[in-house]
Amino acid sequence: MKHLQIFLIATAVGICAAVTASAADIKVIANPNIGASSVSADELKGVFLVTKSSLSDGSHVEPVLEKDGPVHEAFVKEYLGKTDSALQTYYRSLVFTGKAAMPKTLAADAEVVAYVAKTKGAVGYVSAAASTAGVKTLEVR
Amino acid sequence: MQVKTIVLAAALSIGPSLLHAQFDFRIDSRDVQVHSFASQGLLYSNNNNYLTMDTSKGSLALTDFGVNVSTAVTDKFRVGAQLYDYNMGLLGNFHPQLDWAYGDYKFKDWLGIRAGKVKTVQGLSHDVQDMEFLHTWALMPQSVYPMDTRGDTIAHIGADLYGDIGIRKLGSFSYTFFGGTRPNDANGGYLYGVDTMSHVPAPQGGFMYITGQTKDVTYYGGPIYGADLHWATPVKGLLLGASYMFQDITTTGTYTKPVVVPYKLTTVKDNATNFYVEYVLRNLRFAGEYRAEPKIVQLNQPSGVLVQGFQDSRSGYVSLSYRFTKWLELGSYHSRYIDNWPVTHSDPRNHIFDQVFTARFDIDRYVDFKIEGHFMDGACIDGVLDHGFYAAPNPNGLAPNMHMLVVRVGYHM
């Protein structure tokens, strides 16, 4: 009986670990034209809330998001302090008053990396395990 | 009429989704985005006709839709425009209007300028009050965001100076200074109300409609200017804000009875002050707003005598909502409008209190469905303006209390 309990708990923990992610599981990536090698958490939040259109080195930036998934959920929660639903509402309020465009949203890590690699000023996030050839990784201070 | 409304709303809802693939395109390597929305409402009240709709019999006459196009011409310069159309009972009548259209140049993150027809930033939601898909509610708190006067108040033709300033330990500030002129919504509630407001309280309760004096009011507008400051405080999820707006409004038309002479109402003093708060903790959202708008106006009687009117209205609401799942959100708000603050607040002729309970269902990412109960106390029967309870659609007078069911379906992309 005790073994069964341990097995169930271990399974539950395993499932949770599989479907949730934390800041440590996320890499923030940028197009190589961006001069900075790191960003502050406030700067990163500003970029993704579209209140910041350039970094401290003067590089113009535009956010790139993943559509959904544990990495997206963790990024939105950890760095933006919002739920996905609240973030979408926030973007729509900007789009329907003309204050900003809807940010580019892509389905998977590979798509985000490919888009960021070819788009000047693009900043995105992917899972820490993703291949990031062609882009630079930004350290978040 | 109702069948037409349903068919139109359905077409507007389905059409964009069929054309979804065509709605983002590129011109000269720049992305052009096209977004649209539409909504359809059903209102049913146990008595009184609200917002010029036949709500006491059940009304589907609440339809709106809009489409916008925007693009970034350069990294710092954006242009865009939105077309909007609506019908609400006797208002709107499907006359399309340019909702906003402006150029936006951002010098720095802390300084930008928008010029053209710009949505007026005031309070938590003034500039987005009409987009039902952004809110939990089927009807926003009507004390602060009256739908019937939306077309007159939601935007100004002029310019904004705006910016975002982050101050590390103090959070961040977003400011907007605005100035310009009010547009005239010829089919809106303000002109309709002034046209038909010739009523006085009747001795037996309710009011009498005076037919001895009629007018045809055709213009409302004038300069406005003001400022709004949002402060995202260092406390996670807590936002505080304040706004101020000065208005110098002129309303003109013609008395058509008992004599044909010009009608003119001018603002001697009209300034609105807002304070607001929002607190978000994961899926829980609390919001509250308070607005004070003392005003002095002057108008000419058909005899030529100038009359001064004074009104000190106060309005506000508190709301609480919780999103349980991706598809379900429940919420409630309590909204209060006092037409004239120095007069007894408990008098139903001087107030409208509205307790609201809402369930919002997000069918998918683009479609929402809301069902909402309103428990309203007071109808501002002899208010300076009508605030949803107009004389003409209620020829037998207004009851002091009303319950109302609102169902609304919305689409956006």
Interface residues (C-beta under 8 A of the other chain):
Chain A: D42 G46 T51 K52 S53 S54 H60 G81 K82 T83 S85 A86 Q88 T89 R92 S93 V95 F96 T97 G98 K99 A100 A101 M102 G121
Chain B: D31 Q33 H35 F37 G66 N68 S70 T71 A72 D75 K76 R78 G80 A81 Q82 W100 Y102 D104 K106 D109 K119 D127 V128 M131 F133 L134 D164 G166 R168 S172 S174 K236 G237 V280 R282 N283 R285 R323 K326 R365 H412
